[in-house]
């Protein structure tokens, strides 16, 4: 009976804590919106930053409502999702495979990591001319740019995950008669999986981050192109709408990747934060 009462009290505390955190997050978001409305509505100019041309949330909401009822929305979203997920899935396969090899082989690290580290700091916008020259279609060029953006977070997190596996676990498995394949599948992969999932989540967000850069090539469809085109015609409210769409889809897809990864790692559950 006492155990049941303790469990009920603990459940109530967890529920109350979750409700408090939700309220705090909602209040934080509302405060940011109010600050934005005040600064843009009053055309605040602080010298180092100005809100004189920034549209207030009311104008952005009207522009978002118009876009939701526009026939352009579905083609734009479909094109952007195909480009982001195409580049991300390719980056996931290449990044995880390379990361596993580099993390386990000193020879592969010496041979492959230096050129990859040289390419890693190059921003996505710098790839545009080369991508146009390398690929026969603009669609492939855009997928390549999202691939390049997503690759390095996945690759580096995979390498760090493999290198972070406790050597004592590997030695113990070998002392119990496990071969290379068993050690790899039963010790190294499970040990590196949390870092790999983190890299996938970051890589998905980075792929969306590179979307505007990628869709500068297309000149036709996509949320990134919609944002860039709105800038060129100085339609400021639509710029913010495009940014918010990219932010929402990026946040949602990154959270989805992380949840799917955690669902596949029951041994790594630490409880809800």
KAQUI-V645899 format. One line per field, one symbol per residue. phi: phi as a letter, one per 20 degrees, with the letter a starting at -180 (. if undefined). burial: 1 if it has 24 or more other ideal C-beta (glycine too) atoms within 12 Angstrom, else 0. Layout:
# KAQUI-V645899
phi: ???
burial: ???
This chain:
# KAQUI-V645899
phi: .ffffffffffffffffffffffffffffffffffffffffelfcenebcdfdeffgfffffffffffeefffffffffffffffffffffffffffffffffdcfffffedfgfffffgffffffeggfffffdfcffffffffffffeffffffffgffffeffgffffffffenfefffffedcffffeggfffgffffffffffgeffffefffmccpfffgffffffdlefffgffffffffffffffffffffffffecffdfdnfe
burial: 000000000000000000000000000000000001000100000000000001111011001100100001000110111111111111110111011111110000000110010000000100110010000001111111111111111111111011101000010010000000001100111111111111111111111111111111110011111111110000011111111111001100110011001100100000000
